[in-house]
Structures are given as structure tokens and as C-alpha cells.
């Protein structure tokens, strides 16, 4: 998998995921710092021309550097549920295929101290390139379990003692009425279509982020971030 941009590559390097780096000279202090860190870690570093970086990044904003990553460790739903001795906090992606949204959600999961993401293998944005850039490098740190069927994954989460909370614009229950101190998986759907019927039916609760303006709903990554940090607020207050 190829990623690009200074922050995403730096985070992948910190996570031990980088196999090789290609760069073009830019005279950028942060890029120099990155290359020094890569060499000290024993990562292969090679200077190439800018055209090669353009091809490798498919025209993305590469900031003079791209990296080839080792494959991520395979993670299961059970692995995520068992990843903490406390109350697990997960996000489930039901058909969220836009890499910008996926990257932004991964960044929020990482920032909130979430324990991972579940997504359907067949309907998933690649976690390289644009998603890595949008995640500001969080893609290298957040554990992701790829599953065949989201509805079945929700059943597996319930069997593991995890409560499933679906975000739906037409729900009547506000998101902040949920007890997020419990083991929780926040389930979000694609913009426009939302959660699929079978997925909705398997959620323990459906909640909404109340809107006060003219627009009826939020971008999926923004809504996910709001709910994640409500969970952070509740869990922080419960520990005071």
C-alpha cells in the first residue's frame, strides 16, 4: 500500500509500518526530519524525480514524499472487543466508501482513544493515499477489522457484550441520551443512503444529532466525531 504526505508518512514510520520511502528534493525542514528518522530506523530511502511521485500518489498532494507500507496486521471483530480491559469504543462503517470521510473518521477514532473500526470488505475505501492523508496519519495507528457482512458483525459485537448505536437522521432519540460508558460500537452509514435496513434493525438504539439550522444532516465524519467525543466526555466525567 502506498501513502503520501509528510504527516501520514511520519505516523506510519512511528507505527513501524514503512517499508520504503521515495522523495523529491524540496528543501523542507520537516521533510528532512522525516528522512533522517527513516534512515535511523533502517528504512530504505531513495530520491526520485517529481514525476514519479505524481504517478505514485495519483496526483494527490504528496508534499515531496511517498511511502510503501508493510501490510497491516489482520484484526478480527473479536480482537477489537478484547483489545481493552475497560469499556471498548468502536466505530462500524456501513457502506462509507468516500476515502476523505473514512480518513476523517479514523482521525476522530484515534483522537478519541477509540479501540478500532469495523468495515465491510466489499464496500470499503482503500486505506492508502487519500484516506491516509485525510486521517493525518491515524490510518497507521487505528486497528481495522474487515468483515464480510456488517449485520452479522453487529450480532458478533452484541455477543461480545457491546451495545450498538446507529446514527440516523430520522431517529428521535438524541445521541447524548445514550450511556456511552458501556462498551459501545457507533454505527454510521454512507451519506445520502444512511444505514441499510438490516443494519438499522440490528442496532440496539438509533440516535440522531439534533439540527437547529436549515440543513437536515451533518457530514458523516463530522457526526461520527461529535458522538465519539460525547463518549469521551461521559467516560472522563465518570472517572473524576
C-alpha positions as a printed NumPy array, in Angstrom:
array([[  0.   ,   0.   ,   0.   ],
       [  1.269,   3.491,  -0.885],
       [  0.614,   6.596,   1.2  ],
       [  1.842,  10.157,   0.743],
       [  2.272,  13.408,   2.624],
       [  4.65 ,  14.261,   5.465],
       [  2.279,  13.696,   8.419],
       [  0.852,  10.369,   7.182],
       [  4.328,   9.024,   6.408],
       [  5.697,  10.217,   9.751],
       [  2.889,   8.464,  11.637],
       [  3.352,   5.28 ,   9.615],
       [  7.064,   5.424,  10.433],
       [  6.291,   5.781,  14.151],
       [  3.969,   2.787,  13.874],
       [  6.696,   0.692,  12.243],
       [  4.703,   0.233,   9.058],
       [  7.046,   1.842,   6.492],
       [  8.985,  -0.423,   4.153],
       [ 10.498,   2.194,   1.818],
       [ 10.353,   5.932,   1.147],
       [ 10.677,   7.844,  -2.116],
       [ 11.187,  11.6  ,  -2.053],
       [ 11.893,  14.562,  -4.293],
       [ 14.078,  17.444,  -3.079],
       [ 12.013,  20.331,  -1.663],
       [ 14.312,  21.996,   0.89 ],
       [ 11.632,  21.423,   3.537],
       [ 12.874,  21.114,   7.149],
       [ 10.045,  18.759,   8.107],
       [ 10.784,  16.514,   5.133],
       [ 14.469,  16.454,   6.102],
       [ 13.485,  15.485,   9.651],
       [ 11.315,  12.688,   8.28 ],
       [ 14.073,  11.34 ,   6.058],
       [ 16.582,  11.403,   8.922],
       [ 14.157,   9.494,  11.144],
       [ 13.547,   6.949,   8.37 ],
       [ 17.259,   6.322,   7.852],
       [ 17.798,   5.933,  11.596],
       [ 15.004,   3.325,  11.598],
       [ 16.694,   1.388,   8.809],
       [ 14.045,   2.25 ,   6.207],
       [ 15.187,   2.378,   2.578],
       [ 15.136,   5.993,   1.333],
       [ 15.55 ,   6.919,  -2.332],
       [ 15.463,  10.237,  -4.14 ],
       [ 13.362,  10.256,  -7.326],
       [ 12.039,  12.881,  -9.703],
       [  8.785,  14.694,  -9.062],
       [  7.003,  12.904, -11.914],
       [  7.485,   9.557, -10.19 ],
       [  5.898,  10.927,  -7.015],
       [  2.977,  12.3  ,  -9.04 ],
       [  2.37 ,   8.874, -10.538],
       [  2.709,   7.084,  -7.214],
       [  0.295,   9.472,  -5.471],
       [ -2.129,   9.582,  -8.433],
       [ -1.946,  13.36 ,  -8.405],
       [ -2.514,  13.725,  -4.648],
       [ -0.824,  16.392,  -2.517],
       [  2.284,  14.357,  -1.678],
       [  4.445,  17.163,  -0.215],
       [  7.511,  15.601,  -1.805],
       [  7.274,  12.146,  -0.232],
       [  5.532,   8.801,  -0.684],
       [  5.958,   5.596,   1.297],
       [  5.342,   1.93 ,   0.697],
       [  3.857,   0.25 ,   3.772],
       [  4.016,  -3.248,   5.136],
       [  0.611,  -4.929,   5.213],
       [ -1.322,  -4.193,   8.388],
       [ -1.854,  -6.943,  10.925],
       [ -5.103,  -8.838,  10.325],
       [ -7.63 ,  -7.956,  13.018],
       [-10.986,  -9.588,  13.793],
       [-14.092,  -8.218,  15.493],
       [-13.266, -10.398,  18.499],
       [ -9.756,  -8.895,  18.608],
       [-11.246,  -5.397,  18.8  ],
       [-13.724,  -6.358,  21.518],
       [-10.915,  -7.892,  23.571],
       [ -8.47 ,  -5.028,  22.957],
       [ -9.095,  -3.364,  26.315],
       [ -9.912,  -4.388,  29.855],
       [-12.268,  -1.424,  30.073],
       [-15.318,  -0.441,  28.038],
       [-14.485,  -0.787,  24.361],
       [-15.34 ,   2.083,  21.972],
       [-15.606,   1.207,  18.277],
       [-16.956,   2.643,  15.029],
       [-18.702,   0.479,  12.427],
       [-18.771,   1.74 ,   8.821],
       [-21.802,   0.61 ,   6.827],
       [-21.017,   1.444,   3.221],
       [-18.903,   4.549,   3.875],
       [-16.795,   4.458,   0.716],
       [-15.518,   8.022,   0.336],
       [-11.818,   7.979,   1.324],
       [-11.953,  11.528,   2.689],
       [-14.759,  10.576,   5.083],
       [-13.087,   7.316,   6.057],
       [ -9.828,   9.13 ,   6.754],
       [-11.549,  11.805,   8.827],
       [-13.379,   9.128,  10.85 ],
       [-10.124,   7.28 ,  11.517],
       [ -8.599,  10.545,  12.733],
       [-11.522,  11.048,  15.15 ],
       [-11.335,   7.448,  16.378],
       [ -7.645,   7.903,  17.122],
       [ -8.187,  11.289,  18.766],
       [-10.978,   9.927,  20.964],
       [ -8.894,   6.965,  22.065],
       [-11.243,   4.558,  20.29 ],
       [-10.245,   0.933,  20.002],
       [-10.86 ,   0.338,  16.311],
       [-13.095,   0.326,  13.26 ],
       [-15.189,  -2.405,  11.651],
       [-15.939,  -2.155,   7.933],
       [-17.285,  -4.358,   5.168],
       [-14.552,  -5.702,   2.937],
       [-16.577,  -5.417,  -0.282],
       [-17.703,  -1.813,   0.19 ],
       [-14.674,  -0.068,   1.654],
       [-12.427,   2.788,   0.617],
       [ -8.733,   1.878,   0.295],
       [ -6.804,   2.913,   3.409],
       [ -3.863,   4.328,   1.453],
       [ -3.462,   7.593,  -0.424],
       [ -6.389,   9.955,   0.113],
       [ -7.708,   8.209,   3.222],
       [ -4.285,   8.283,   4.883],
       [ -3.889,  11.992,   4.056],
       [ -7.361,  12.833,   5.399],
       [ -6.606,  10.879,   8.566],
       [ -3.408,  12.913,   9.182],
       [ -1.631,   9.594,   9.65 ],
       [ -4.153,   7.975,  12.015],
       [ -4.624,   5.187,   9.472],
       [ -1.29 ,   3.792,  10.65 ],
       [ -2.485,   3.525,  14.252],
       [ -6.185,   2.609,  14.235],
       [ -6.99 ,  -1.106,  14.116],
       [ -9.419,  -2.041,  11.338],
       [-11.378,  -5.292,  11.141],
       [-12.633,  -6.15 ,   7.65 ],
       [-15.766,  -8.315,   7.655],
       [-17.924,  -9.962,   5.015],
       [-21.253,  -8.763,   6.403],
       [-21.917,  -5.777,   8.676],
       [-25.239,  -7.076,  10.016],
       [-23.558, -10.287,  11.149],
       [-20.688,  -8.29 ,  12.636],
       [-23.201,  -6.392,  14.779],
       [-24.525,  -9.701,  16.091],
       [-20.963, -10.713,  16.942],
       [-20.445,  -7.421,  18.77 ],
       [-23.617,  -7.988,  20.805],
       [-22.455, -11.485,  21.714],
       [-19.274,  -9.846,  22.989],
       [-21.268,  -7.535,  25.259],
       [-21.01 ,  -4.439,  23.06 ],
       [-24.026,  -2.141,  22.642],
       [-24.618,  -0.938,  19.067],
       [-25.704,   2.667,  18.484],
       [-26.739,   3.587,  14.937],
       [-26.682,   7.191,  13.699],
       [-29.774,   8.052,  11.648],
       [-31.066,  11.491,  10.682],
       [-34.684,  10.332,  11.167],
       [-34.156,   8.875,  14.648],
       [-35.999,  10.538,  17.547],
       [-33.547,   9.84 ,  20.364],
       [-30.742,  12.438,  20.749],
       [-27.248,  10.979,  20.774],
       [-26.379,  12.417,  24.195],
       [-29.111,  10.398,  25.933],
       [-27.106,   7.193,  25.414],
       [-24.881,   5.833,  28.183],
       [-21.552,   5.668,  26.36 ],
       [-19.769,   4.476,  29.491],
       [-20.909,   0.999,  28.429],
       [-18.974,  -0.977,  25.778],
       [-20.213,   0.716,  22.588],
       [-19.986,   0.495,  18.814],
       [-21.144,   3.591,  16.918],
       [-22.624,   2.51 ,  13.583],
       [-22.625,   5.001,  10.69 ],
       [-23.829,   4.772,   7.106],
       [-22.966,   6.393,   3.822],
       [-24.044,   9.955,   3.129],
       [-27.319,  10.105,   1.238],
       [-28.358,   6.494,   1.865],
       [-27.555,   6.148,   5.558],
       [-27.738,   2.81 ,   7.325],
       [-29.083,  -0.136,   5.35 ],
       [-32.309,  -1.744,   6.599],
       [-30.801,  -4.918,   8.038],
       [-28.109,  -2.912,   9.784],
       [-30.666,  -0.496,  11.279],
       [-32.729,  -3.404,  12.559],
       [-29.752,  -4.899,  14.373],
       [-28.78 ,  -1.724,  16.216],
       [-29.73 ,  -1.588,  19.893],
       [-30.508,   2.112,  19.554],
       [-30.927,   4.602,  16.728],
       [-29.914,   8.155,  17.613],
       [-29.614,  11.488,  15.883],
       [-27.577,  14.669,  16.224],
       [-30.309,  17.353,  16.546],
       [-30.064,  20.052,  13.889],
       [-31.002,  23.698,  14.504],
       [-30.349,  25.187,  11.078],
       [-31.697,  24.722,   7.563],
       [-29.57 ,  21.72 ,   6.604],
       [-31.101,  18.416,   7.729],
       [-27.965,  16.401,   8.465],
       [-24.214,  16.571,   9.012],
       [-21.361,  15.087,   7.041],
       [-20.897,  11.502,   8.277],
       [-17.38 ,  12.116,   9.55 ],
       [-18.475,  15.214,  11.486],
       [-21.437,  13.39 ,  13.054],
       [-19.198,  10.474,  13.997],
       [-16.709,  12.814,  15.655],
       [-19.446,  14.523,  17.68 ],
       [-20.734,  11.221,  19.049],
       [-17.246,   9.845,  19.728],
       [-16.347,  12.851,  21.827],
       [-19.644,  12.65 ,  23.71 ],
       [-18.457,   9.187,  24.715],
       [-15.106,  10.697,  25.742],
       [-16.899,  13.357,  27.829],
       [-19.063,  10.825,  29.639],
       [-16.18 ,   8.473,  30.331],
       [-13.941,  11.298,  31.557],
       [-16.608,  12.607,  33.926],
       [-17.282,   9.144,  35.304],
       [-13.631,   8.811,  36.301],
       [-13.481,  12.114,  38.218]])
